[in-house]
Amino acid sequence: MSMPFGYVSPEQLMKDKADYARRRIAQNSRSCVVLSCEAGILLVTPNSSRALRKFSELYDLIAFAAVGRYNEFETLRKAGVRYADATGFQYDRRDVTARGLADWYGQLLGSLFTDSPKPYEVEIVVAQVAKTAADDEIYRITFDGAVGDERDFVVVGGLAERVAEVIKQQYSASMSLTDAMRLAILALAGQGDGASEPLTAGQLEVALLERERTHRTFRRITGPRLEALLAAAKADGEDAASPDVAG
């Protein structure tokens, strides 16, 4: 039986959509790092805009991070906030979890990927801080609705594999906020190739799900606080790189 003219198999159609989304996300985004540390869950990405944010609060203990097409992930962020608020209001605030939000985003993106002519050009991360780093939850949701349960850290967008490899070599769940910032900057500089100058405060978007807070844990790190954190991270890196001198 001959196929009609212009026929494209479902397998080929899904492959073409996936290839398109991966290519567009890699071309049009810089890597975003989300990692657990002693102070909480740190989120870092190059972003010189003061208005178009990649990180935000979803609920009390939960943050949202995204790369890709801004108008698409902003739509997802707003929808996630509404879903979390409705769930907390109808049931209990403790019923709003990163796992529940990740599953909901996965279903939404999966439906969009299957039913829409063009997939969303986004990758998102939903993270929930806990009492200890071992209990932190970090989920990665891809453009086709696949949900990944990540441990310790995740990198999405840009040259994610190269950036993640740098982090993997030096990461420790017990590292301080300063050490976590130093590692994130090291990995992001040159998107993992180490060829670029260190990123400055004006080139970065940084946020933290703060472990010691009991209610709304999300806070942005900006201005003098960010400058001080970068300076401390740089100093720690120089100290680590300097050989001991015998007295």
N, C-alpha and C positions, 0 to 999 in steps of 0.2 A: 504494500500500500504506500503510495507516494505521499510525502508531506506537502501541505499547502505552501505556496510561495510565501517567503518571509517568515516561515515558522522558526521559532527559537525554543529549544527544549527548556523545561523548567530548571534543570541542572545548570545549563549555560546561562540562563537569565540570572539565577542566584549568584553564580560565579562572577558575572559581569558587574552586578550591583556591589558585591563585596570588594572586588578589585578597585572599582571606582571610589568607594568610600575610604578604603585604606590609603589610596594614593592622595586623595584630597586632604585627608587628615594629616598625613605626613608632610605634605607640601605647605599647608596653610596654618601650621601650629608649631609652637615651641614646646618642648617637653615640660611636663608638670610632675613634680615629685611630692609624694605623700608618704611620710614615714613616722613610725612610732619612736618615741624617745622617753627619757625619764620624766620630762615635763608634760608630755601629752602626745598629740599627733600633730606634726608640723607639716604645713603645706607651703611649697615654694615653687614659683614659676617666673620666668622672664615676662614682664608685662609693664610697659612704660605708661599705659593709660591709667588715669586716675578715676575714670568713670566706668569703663567696660571691665567688669570684674569676672575672673574665672573661679573664684572661691566665694562661698557664702554659707550662712547658717541655714540648715534645713529644720532643725528642731533642737531641743535642749542640749543633747550630747552629740549631735550629728552634724557633719559638714558635707558640703557638695563641692566637687571640683570637676572641671570639664575642660576639654580642648576641642578644637574644630571650629565649626561655623557658629559665630556668636549668637545670631538670632535664633538658631535652632536649640542650642543648649540653654539659652535664657528662657525659652518657652518651656523646656523640660524642668528647669529650676523652679519656675513659678508654679507649675503643675505639681511638683513634688512638695512644695511648701503647703499648698492647699490640701493635698492628700494627707500630709502629716498633721496639719491642724484639725482636719475633720476627724481623723482617727483618734487623736488625743481627746477631742471634745466628746465624741460619741461613746468612747470606751474609757481608757485611762491613759495618762501621759506615759506610763511605763509600757504601754502596748505599741508605742511608736519606736521602732527599732531600725537600725541600719539594714538588717537582713530583710525585714518587711519592705522597706523602701527599695532595696536593690531588686527584689523579686518583682515589685510593681513596675519599676523602670524597665526591667528585662522584658516583661510582658508587653509594655507599651512600645518599646523599640522593636521588639520582634514583630509585632503587628504592622508597624510602619514599614519595616524592611520588606515584609512579605507582600503587603497590599499596595504600597505606594510605588509609582514609577521610579522615583529617585529616593534612595535611602537617606536618612539623616547623617550628616557628615560630622559625627560627634563620637567621643569616648568620654565616659563620665566615671567618677569615683564617689562612692558614698562611704564615709568613715564615721565610726562611733568610738569615742574615748571611754575607757573603763578605769577601774581603780588601779590596775597594773597594766604594763605594756603587754604582758602575755595574754591579757583578755581583750585588748583592743580589737576592733573589727574593721577590716578594710575590704571593700568590694569594688571590683572593676566591672563595668557594664559596657559592652562594645556596641557598635552601630547596629548589629543584627540581633541584639537582645541577649547575647550570651553573658552569663554572670559568673565571674571568677572570685573565689574566696582567697584573697591574698594574705600572706603572712609577713609581718614586719614593715614592708614597704611596697610601693608600686610606682611605676613610671608610665605615663601615657603621653601620646603625642610626640611629634618631632622624631628625633633619633632615640626612641625610647629604649631600645635594646642596648645601645652603647652607653647611655646614661645609667641604666640599671646595672650594667656590669661594673661600672666604677663604684657605685654604692655597695654592691654585693661584696666587693673586696675588703671594704673597711667597716661595714655596718655592725653595730652592736645595739641590742635593745636597751641596754643600760646607759647609753651615751647621754650626756647632758644636752640641753637645748643648744648651747653654743657649739658643741661638737656636731650635733645634727645639722645645724645651719652651715657649718664649715664643710661638711660632707656634701650637702645638697648643692652648695655653690661650686665646689670642686667638680662635681659631676655635670652640672649644667653649663659650666664655662666651655664654650665652643661645642656645646651639645655632646660632650663626652670625649672630644679629641684633645682637650687641654691647650688648644692653640690660641684662644682668645684671652683678652684681658679680663680680670675678675669683674663680675657683675657688681654694679653699684646700687645703692638704695633706690635711686630714681628709675632703675631698670627692672625692679622686682616687685612682685606681689607676694606677700607673706602673711600667713595666718596660722593660728594655733588653736587646737581644741585643748584647753588647759585642764590638766588632770586634777588639780587641787580645787577647782571650782565645783560647786554642787548642783547648780541649776543650769544657767545658760553658759556653756563653756567656750563658745566660739569668740575669739577676738582677733582683730586685725593687728598686725605689727607694722607700724608706719612711723614716719618722721624720726624724731630723736631716738625712740626706742629701737627702730630698725637700724639706724646708724650705729648705735652702741652695740647691738648684737653682731652686726657685721664686723665692727672693729675688734670685738672680743674673739670672734671666730677667726679672723685674720691673725691675731696675736697667737692664738692657740696653734694655728697651723704653722706659723713660723717657729714656735717653740718646739713643736714635734719634729720639724725638719732640721733643726739645728743639732749637730753632734755634741755630746757631752765633752766638756773641757776639763781635763784633770787639773786639780789645784796643786 
